[in-house]
Amino acid sequence: MSGDAAAVAAVDVGTLSARLLVQDATGRELVRTAVVCGLGEGTASSRRLSSDGVAATLDALRSFRTVLDAQGVGRARAVGTAALRTAAPADVAAFVASAGEVLGVPLEVIDGATEATLSHRGALASLGPVAGSSATIDLGGGSIDVAVGGPDGVPATCSLPVGAVGLTERFLQADPPPPEDLVAALSIVEAYLDDLIRSLPEVRTVDRVVGLGGTFTTMAAVELGLDPYDPAVVDGFVLTRAAAEDVFRTLVTEPLVDRVHNPGLPADRAVHILGGACAVVATYRFLGLDAVVVTGCDLLDGIVAELR
């Protein structure tokens, strides 16, 4: 890639999805895409990367490289998150080497604080300023990364090792899950949120809470009945606690064969949305939230902003 090209790009290799964002030098979005690959399926318990997930992720990265070349990207950064923080070092080393070769950009495994900080900056830039401070809650497949602060400076952060994929795999295998399994999933999230309050007590007193990640955007899309998905409608949507609870009840009480027909719910997210929905509802309840502002802008946006 030429260092003089105007376009910049960010790649996120996550527990469930591989994602790409390309912007020009002014911040105009050229490409935003996500592919559900399942790299971290089973990783929370086995500490091994899924072999099928590795193959699917490398295929996605090959397609991303084609886009990078076609868009004339001059600067790019690729990061790996929760699954690559959790997996055995040998698995991680082998995957990082393969990913860098396929993508043409070195893959960097970032810690939870870095992920939370970049996500915070990306989300707040998309929503604009607000008086006081904001908390961003980035709910991913393998972690919940929280940051508190304003749009400038270094926010306070906390990363919790629980996410949509791990919750689904550990607690929600029945179709649909019985109430006792849902209670177990909700309870483990609450235990981690208790850790959050101890390490980041200011999360309770912020002026705005922002929800990011695929679960928040999907629950907003289901509430809105968006089919097809429209990021412009979701970005900035205020998801009330009552609406989140309603979507939660719908999703967790339906068998998969029915759940996939909910407008706004992508078929490839219909399984792991159960764990994600439990995490979202537990967050509303435990933190006493009345509403969350949802955005589709996150880690990728924070990375490209730094590159620009």
N, C-alpha and C positions, 0 to 999 in steps of 0.2 A: 504493500500500500504506500502511496506517495504521501509524504508528510505535508505537502503543500495543498492537498485537497481540502475543500471546505467542509465536507460532511464529517460528522463524528458519530460513533456508535458505541453502544453498551450491550453486553451479553450477560445474562444471569442464568447460571446453571443451578436450578433449585431442586428440592426434594421431589416435586411432582412434575414440574415443567421446565423447559428451556425457553428463554425469551430473548427477543432482540428488539432494540430501538435504534433507529437511525434518524438523526436530525441534521439540517444544514447549519451553517455558521450563525444564522439568526435565531435558531431555536425552532424553526418550522419542521414539523414532523414529516418525514419521508416514508418511513416504514415502522410499524409496530406489530409484532407478531409473537405468538406463543404456541408451543407444541407440548402437549402432555406426553411425557416420556417415562415417568415412573422410576427415575434413577434411584431414589431412596426408598422404594417400597421394600419393607422388611428390614431396613437398615437399623432402625431404633432398637430392635431386639437382637439382630444377628451381627451387627457391625460390619456387614458385607454389603457392597453395592449390588443391586439387582443386575444379573447378567443381561436380561432382556432390556432393562432400563439403560444399561451402558450402551448397548447396540442402538437403541432408539435415540438416545441423546447424541451419540456421534453422528447418526444420520441427520438429526436436526441441525447440528453444527456445520455439517457439510452444506446443507441448504443455506444456512446463514452466511457462509463464506461466499457463496454465489451472489448473495444480495450485497455484501460488503464490496465485492469487486464491481458489481453493476452500478452501485451508487457512488463509486469513487471515494470511498471512505479513506481519510488520511490518518485519523487517530481513533483508536478503539481500545476499550478495556473490557476484559472478560473476567467475571468473578463467579466463584462457587460458594454456596451457602451451607445450610444446616446439614444436609446429607453428607457433604464432604468434610464437615467438621466432626461428624460422628463416626464415619466408617474407619475401618482398620487402615493404618498408614500404608500398607502395601497396596491395598485396593486404590487408595487415593492417589498414590504416586503413579501407578500405572494409568489410571484414568486421566490425570492431569497431563501426563506426557502425550497420550493419544489425542486428547482434546485440543491441546495446543498445536499439534501437528495438523489436525484436520481443519481447525478454524483459521490457522495462520496468525493467531494472537495468543500470547501466553495466558493460561488460565490461573488466576490467583484465588486461593481459598481465603476468604475474609472472615474475621471473627464477628460475633454478634454485635459488638459495639459499633464497628465500622458499618455493618449492614443497617443498623438502626439509624445511625447518623446520616448516611446517604439517602435512606428512604425518607427520613424526616425532611431533609432539604428538598428532595424532589417533590414530595407531597405539598409542602407549604408554598413552593414556587408556583404550583398549578392553581392553588386556591386563593392566593393573594393574602395580604396582611390582615391581621385581626388585633384588636387592642388586647394586650396581655400576652399570655403564653398559650401554647398548644401542646397537646400530647398526641403523638402519632402511634397507632397500634398496628403493626405490620404482622398480619396473621398468615403464615406460610404453611407449607406442607410439613416442615420439621421443627419450626420454632415460632415463637411470638416475640418480636423485637419492638421494644417500646422506647420512645425518646420524648423528652420534655424540654421545651425551650422556644425561643422565637425563631424567625427566619434566618437570623445571622448568628454567628458565633458557634460554639460547640455545645450541643445539647447534652443533658444528662441522659444516660441510656441504661437499659436493662434488657438482657436477652434470656428468655425462658425456653428450655429445651422440650417444648411440647407444641404439636401442630396438628393440622388436619389429618395427615396421613397416619401418623403414629396413633392418634386417638381412635381412628377408624379401625386400624389393624388390631389394636389391643382390646377394644371394648365393644365394637359395633359390627360384629360379623354376621349376626342374625339378620334376616330380611323379612320384615323390618325389625329393628332391635327392640327387645322388651323394655319396659320402664326401668327395671333394675340396672340394665346395661347403660341406659342413658344417664341414670343417676351416678353411676360409677365414673362415666366420662366427665360429667359436669363437676364432680367432686375433685377429680385430679386436677382439672383446670383451676378450680378455686384454690387448691393447695399451692399451686405455682403463683397464682395472683396474690396470695398472702405474702409470698416471698417478694413479689414486685412491690407491694406496699411498704415492706420493711426497707428495701433498698432504694426506692424512689417514691417517698411519701407524697411529693408534690404533684404526683399524677392525679390525686384526688381534688386538687384545687385549681386546675387549669381553666382557662376561659373557653377552650374549644378542644374537643376530642375528634380526631380524624382516624377513620378506619381505612386501611389499605390492604391489598392482597386479594387473591382470587375469591376467597370466601365472602368478604365484605361486598365486593362488586357483584358477585353472583347473587347474593341474597337481595341486594338492591334491585338487580335485574328481575328477579322472580317477583318481588313486591310490585314492580312496575309492569310486569308482564311483557318485557321487551323481547321481541322475536322478529327480526334479528337483533342481536346486541348492538347498542349504540353507546359508545364511550362518552359522547358529548352529553347524553342525557344522564348518565350515571355520575359523571364528574361533578361534585358539589351537591349531590343529592343527600338530603337529610333523612337518614333511616332512624325512625323513632324506635324506642324500646318496644312499644306495642306492635309495630309492624314486624320487627325482628322476631318477636315471640310468635307471631302468627305464621311467618315463613318457616320458622323452626318446627312448629307443630305439624305443619303440612309435610315437610320433607322427611321428618323422622318417623312419621306414622304410616307412610306409604311404602309398599314394596317397590323394589327397583323398577319393575316392569311398568309401574304407574308413575313413579317419580320422574322418569326421563321425559315425560310428556308435559312437565311444568314449563310454560314459556319463560325464557330467561335462563334456564338451567342447561348448560351444554352436556351432552351425553357422556363425554369423557370426564366430567366432574361429578357425575351422579352418585358414584360410590363414596368418594372421599368428602363430599359435601356434608355428610353426616357428622364426622368429627369436627369439621370446620364450624358447622352450625352450633354444635355444643360449645365450642370455644367462644364463639361470638356471644351467645346468650349468657354464658357464665360470666363473661366480661361485663355485660350490661348489668347483670344482677349484683355481682360482687362489688363493682365500683359505683353502683347506684346511678348509672347513666340514664338520662331521659332520651338522649339522641346522640347520634354520631354522624359527622359529615363524611361521606364516602368519596374516595377518589381512586381513579385507576393509575395515577401517577405515583411513582415510588422509587425504589432503588435504581432502576434504569435511568429515570429522569435526573436523579441526583448525580449519577455518574457522568451523563452527557453534559450536564451543567458545568461540572468541574473541567471536563475536557475542552469545553468552549472557552 
